Amino acid sequence: MSVPAPSAARLAQLAQLQCKVFGTIYNPTAARTGNKILRQRLLGPSMVQYNPKTLAHFRDLKALYPELNLIDVEEKKRLDEIAQRKRRGKGAPKKGQGKRASNKKK
C-alpha cells in the first residue's frame, strides 16, 4: 500500500495556501520582487537618533548675550596657535600661493 506522489498542481496549490496562511508572498517563478528590501526595518528613525542633539554652542550664547563680552577660550587658543605658526613661517599659504600655483608659473 504505497501512497501516490502528489501532482505538481496540487503542490502549487499547497504552496499558495501556505503563503496565504503565513502572510508571505506567493512567487512560483522565483522572480525578483524586491520584497526582501521592503520587509527590512526602516533606517530613518534610528539614523535620526544616532547623533544626539547639541544643547547650545558657545557662539549661540555669545550671540544671545553680546553685552557680556564673552570670550571663547578654545577659539582664542586656536587663533593664537595659528598666529605662532605664521610667525615661524609654518602657516598655511595665502589663497593662490600654494605649491601647485608655483608649479604653474614655470
Protein Blocks (a to p, Z undefined) as FASTA:
>chain_A
ZZddddfklmmmmmmmmmmmnopacdfkopaehlmmmmpccfklmmmmmpccdfbdfklm
mmmmmmnopacfklmmmmmmmmmmmmnopaccdehiamklmmmmZZ
